[in-house]
């Protein structure tokens, strides 16, 4: 699974609209749409922001690890 597919999957799992997720990532919703579709390459700092937002491993997002969860997984995160 490519990084864009993972981002969309995570966004859907957490019930976030593209607009809401984009706002939390400090990008436009069109930028997020391009990431999800694979039409643009993400910057490293953007990958870190996605990993932090969804509490997943950046290595997992990049396909470098099968371990999806970042250390501290399960900590309460408010997605409202």
C-alpha positions as CSV (number, residue, x, y, z in Angstrom):
1,X,0.0,0.0,0.0
2,X,1.3,3.4,-1.0
3,X,1.6,6.3,1.5
4,X,-1.3,8.2,0.0
5,X,-3.6,5.1,0.4
6,X,-2.4,4.8,4.0
7,X,-3.2,8.5,4.7
8,X,-6.7,8.1,3.2
9,X,-7.3,4.9,5.2
10,X,-6.2,6.6,8.4
11,X,-8.3,9.6,7.8
12,X,-11.4,7.4,7.1
13,X,-10.7,5.3,10.2
14,X,-10.7,8.4,12.4
15,X,-13.7,9.9,10.7
16,X,-12.0,13.0,9.5
17,X,-13.1,14.8,6.4
18,X,-10.4,15.9,4.0
19,X,-11.0,19.5,5.0
20,X,-10.7,18.7,8.7
21,X,-7.6,16.6,8.3
22,X,-6.0,19.2,6.1
23,X,-6.6,21.9,8.6
24,X,-5.0,19.8,11.3
25,X,-2.0,19.2,9.1
26,X,-1.7,22.9,8.2
27,X,-2.2,22.3,4.4
28,X,-4.9,23.0,1.9
29,X,-7.4,20.2,1.2
30,X,-6.2,20.1,-2.4
31,X,-2.7,19.4,-1.1
32,X,-4.0,16.5,1.0
33,X,-6.0,15.3,-2.1
34,X,-2.7,15.3,-4.1
35,X,-1.0,13.3,-1.3
36,X,-3.7,10.8,-1.1
37,X,-3.8,10.3,-4.9
38,X,0.0,10.1,-5.2
39,X,0.1,13.0,-7.6
40,X,2.7,14.8,-5.5
41,X,5.7,13.8,-3.3
42,X,5.4,14.7,0.3
43,X,8.1,16.6,2.2
44,X,9.7,15.0,5.2
45,X,8.1,17.4,7.6
46,X,4.7,16.7,6.2
47,X,5.2,12.9,6.7
48,X,6.1,13.6,10.3
49,X,3.0,15.7,10.8
50,X,0.8,12.9,9.4
51,X,2.5,10.4,11.6
52,X,1.9,12.6,14.7
53,X,-1.7,13.3,13.8
54,X,-2.6,9.6,13.5
55,X,-0.1,8.3,16.0
56,X,1.5,6.0,13.5
57,X,5.1,5.3,12.7
58,X,6.6,7.4,9.9
59,X,8.6,4.3,8.9
60,X,5.3,2.4,8.4
61,X,3.9,5.3,6.3
62,X,7.0,5.1,4.1
63,X,6.8,1.3,3.8
64,X,10.0,0.8,5.7
65,X,8.4,-1.1,8.6
66,X,5.4,-3.4,9.1
67,X,5.0,-1.9,12.6
68,X,2.1,0.5,12.1
69,X,2.0,2.1,15.5
70,X,4.4,4.7,16.9
71,X,5.6,4.5,20.5
72,X,2.9,5.6,22.9
73,X,0.1,4.2,20.8
74,X,-3.1,4.1,22.7
75,X,-2.6,7.5,24.3
76,X,-5.9,9.5,24.3
77,X,-6.1,11.6,21.1
78,X,-9.0,13.9,20.6
79,X,-10.2,13.8,16.9
80,X,-13.2,16.0,17.5
